[in-house]
Amino acid sequence: MNRNLFITLLIIFNIAIDQISKIIVRSTMVKGGKGQMNVLKDYFQLIWVENKGAFLGMGSDMNPTLRLIFLLILPTIVLGYVIYYIVKTKELDRLSLIAFCCIVGGGISNVFDRIVFGQVTDFFFIDLGGVFRTGIFNVADLSVTTGMILLLFSGIFNNKKSKDVSKEV
């Protein structure tokens, strides 16, 4: 498959899966804690909230101008640069390319929500007890997080591989 087509399709897939999930949540759930659904007892729940901030609501109390700069303009510039980087950098390994596409797709989808709705729809909540309890998040957040983890693995794998190659020489 053509590399740029692969990049485009993967980014569009991440945007689509997030936006479809948000449409389903907005059309079938009740906003706030009243409409929460237990998927797996109290461990995994669906709770529809609208987030005016960023990750875990950070920045939701910023004045509108700062929120526009830090949650819309700056992320759009960064996403544009990452797209440019992955299209132009032909040396990226497949795992890094997939990771960047997940990050960009999730980022674009949340920026789209901020432009169209003024806030981001979140609905997943995990509480495994003890210290493992998430905030409420969405599929785009999951895409970005997955992309970051894949980048970490790619960096570790590529670093180990390059050390092995240098030992052979």
Summary of the structure (lengths in Angstrom):
residues: 169
radius of gyration: 18.2
end to end distance: 33.8
largest distance: 63.8
contacts: 490
relative contact order: 0.16
helix: 66%
strand: 14%
